[in-house]
Amino acid sequence: MFVKEYLEIDLNKMSSNLQHLNVNRLNIFCVEEKEDINKTYINNTILLVELGKKEFIELLNQPKDKFIDYNKESLYIIRNSNYINIKQLFNKINDCQVNIGRGGGQKNHIICPLEVRFFSYIMAMFNFNYEGVCHFNNFSNITKDRYLPFYSNK
């Protein structure tokens, strides 16, 4: 999801909303331009990790932390980014080469469990306010250079 503008989220309320959905654990990784790591725990439900790109890449390749173990319960917020930047961030995980795809294929009209989980996180984040989600979703106004793997504005 590409968000239109900066938005502050009440993580205590989000934690409560997630508990109503029987989601007991969520790791939020907020990757931005910074050089340190800040961890905040909210109500034993949410772990917010704010970190820089270099620190995020190091985290993805920690031998003791297996990506596959925490990824299912994780939401990644990559600030001021595009598809190419995201591919570069996730190109190696636990010392394995990774190629991020954009989805699509024969099942692209069916909602997968990962999408259900993502939409549950989004609805909890927006306090179940559908209009709020629609307002902040920049889907209709996003430029091609943000989501296509190769695009030039020539």
N, C-alpha and C positions, 0 to 999 in steps of 0.2 A: 504494500500500500504506500503510495506517495502522498504525504500530507501537505496540504496547501500552505499552512502557516504554523508558526510555533504554537504549541499547546502545552499547558501545564496540566498534569494529571494528578489527582489526589490518590496516591498509592495506598493509603489506608482504606479508602472507599473501594478501590479496585480489588484489594485483598479480600474485603468482605464480599464483594460481588462474585469473585472467583470461588469463594467457599460456598456460596449459594448454588453455584454450578458444579459443586463437588470437585473442583480443581484445587488440590491442596498444595501445589508447588508450581512456581513459575520463576525461572531465571530470566531477567531482562538484561541484555548486554547492550549498552548504549555506547557506540563507537563514534568518537568525535576527535577533533584536533586538541589533544592534550598529551601529556607525557607521564601521567601517573595513573594509579588505579584506586578508585574509591568504591567500597562495597557498603551497601546499606541493606539491612534486613528489615522487612515490614511484616509484623504479625506472624512470624514463622511460615508465611505463605510465599512472599516475594523476596527474591534476592536481586537487588539492583546493582549491577556492576558497570561503572562508568570508566572508560579507558580509551587510550589512544589506539591508532591503527597498528603501530608497532607492537604494543602490549597485547592487542587482540590476536595478532598473528602468533605471537609467542604462546599465548594461552591455548590456541587451537592445536599447538604442537607439543604440549606438555605430555611427557610419557606417562605420568601418574594419573592424569585426568583424561579419561576416554570420552571423546566427543559423542560417541554413540550412546553413552550412558546418560548424558545431561541434555543432549540436543532435543529430544522429544518434549521436554518441559521448558523449552527456551524460546524467547522472542528476541530478535535482533533488530535494533534500531541503528541504522547507519546514517548519520547526519550528513547533509550536503553531498550526496553521492549519486551514482548512476549505476547502470547494469555492469559496465566494464570495471568500475571500482570494486563492486561486490564480487565479481569473478576473481579479481586480483586478491582480494582479502581471503577468499575461501579456496584458493588454488592448491593449498596443501593442508591437510588435516591429519594429525598424528603420523606425520612423515609419509603420507600417501597422497599421490597426485589426485586432484579432484577437478572435474569439469562441471561447472554449474550450468544447468539448462534452464530455459524459460518456461518449461511445461509445454503442454500441447500434445496432441496425439489423438489416438482413437478414443480415449477415455476423458478427454478434456471437457465434456459436457456433464460428467458425473462428479459429484463432490466427494473428495477423498477424506479420510480421517484427519489428515494433516490440515486441510482447509477448514474443517469443522472446528478443530482446536484453535486455529488462527482466528476465525471469526468469533469464537467464544472469548478469546483474549481481547479482541477489539471491542466487542459489546460490553465487556466488563470494564474496559478502560474508559469507555464513553458513558458509563453508568446506564447502560441499556437504552440510550437515547439514539434511536435510528436516524433522526434528522441531524443530530450532531455528527454522526459517522458520515452521513452523506455530504454535509457541509465541508468537513475537513478532508474528505477523499478528493484528491486532485486528478482522478482518472481522466476526466474529460478535457483537461487543460494541459496535460503533461506533453512535453515536446519529445520528439522521436529520439533525440540524442540521449535522453535519460533512460530509455528502456530497450533500445535496439543494440545488438552486439556490435554492429559496425554502421555508423551513420555520420555523414559529414554535412554541415550546414552551408555548403557552397552554393 
